[in-house]
Amino acid sequence: MSTTKKMAVTALAAALGVSTLAACGGESSSGDSAGEKPSKTVTLVSHDSFAASDAVLKEFTEQTGYQVKVLKSGDAGVALNKEILTKGSPQGDVFFGVDNTLLSRALDNGLFTPHRAKGLDRVAEEVQLDAGEHRVTPVDTGDVCVNYDKKYFADKKLAPPKTFDDLLKPAYKDMLVVENAATSSPGLGFVLGTVAEYGEQGWQGYWKKLKDNGVKVVDGWEEAYNEEFSGSAGGRKAKADRPLVVSYASSPPVEVLYADPQPKEAPTGVATGTCFRQIEFAGLLKGAGNEEGGKALLDFLISKEFQEDMPLNMFVSPVNRDARLPELFTEFGAVVDQPGTLAPKKIADNREQWIQTWSSLVVK
């Protein structure tokens, strides 16, 4: 979630007082007196919210002989821009974290060496947005959606909104907080969701109405979710007064996971008619120092082992059909049957203009 979508959800965990486990691993020292060779290292460049369990990274090392070193480079947009600036002399071997809202920027800059990952036949075709060339490999999906404070709406005896249209109703005036589309991945995702819903001729009119209905814009997800949204643990501490926020479909399970004691029901819900689907990719960087290790890591990222490790570390959904979601997700997560989507080329052709137009309508 932009940062990307998932980055922000990792910040949610931090707000609840729990730090997610960051993948790490440096190159080992030289071999012992018996002449043991040093461990091989493969470097994964990522946005700040990449996380994996020690056990699954150890399994990769045992299978391949490579140790994973993670180099975190800021949110998704910042990390991608760094790789564009160092194109041909990359910081690592594999880049993880470019999503469908920024994919064209990476591909147009020729950042990746094609590799058809082993196990790709177990990945749904609809997320293989570069299937013809295999410059990137889909790794996970997540949905940007409006979340709501269940207690607030129960106390007010008011049904929470379900759709984009609902958010325009007078009953929900001054309730919604959103992130700035120019500075936030979930903010941009929500704007793209309105474009998908209302088309290029209708989305601007929608935002004019949403502004008239009291939408509040803040710079990023953490401020929106943890300071302005009354349904989050952070928001309750901050005495926030907005019961609607743009976040993720995976936010309710996180609220349950890190609560002490854990509630029997998630304190937040998801308006599933407001969602935009993000797909996150990884690719082998051109000029990688360890190309073979990079290919092995790409294969592993879509393996059943890694895919089942992701949900409770990065709070995203697997793309491997064989991977099972943890019970926490199936019990408390929202099922989004028809998320909004846009073709990467359409996003590429219009993204900057859409952001400028949105800013002039809503922020200025």
Salt bridges, closest charged atoms under 4 A:
ASP130 OD1 - ARG135 NH2 2.72
GLU133 OE2 - ARG135 NH2 3.47
ASP143 OD1 - ARG277 NE 2.44
ASP155 OD2 - LYS151 NZ 2.76
ASP166 OD1 - LYS169 NZ 3.01
GLU200 OE2 - LYS346 NZ 3.54
GLU228 OE1 - LYS216 NZ 3.08
GLU265 OE2 - LYS150 NZ 3.19
GLU280 OE2 - LYS5 NZ 3.65
GLU280 OE2 - HIS47 NE2 2.70
GLU291 OE2 - LYS295 NZ 3.66
GLU292 OE2 - LYS295 NZ 3.73
ASP299 OD1 - HIS115 NE2 2.92
GLU308 OE2 - LYS304 NZ 3.08
ASP322 OD1 - ARG122 NH2 3.02
ASP349 OD2 - LYS345 NZ 2.79
GLU352 OE2 - ARG105 NH2 3.24
GLU352 OE2 - ARG351 NE 3.22
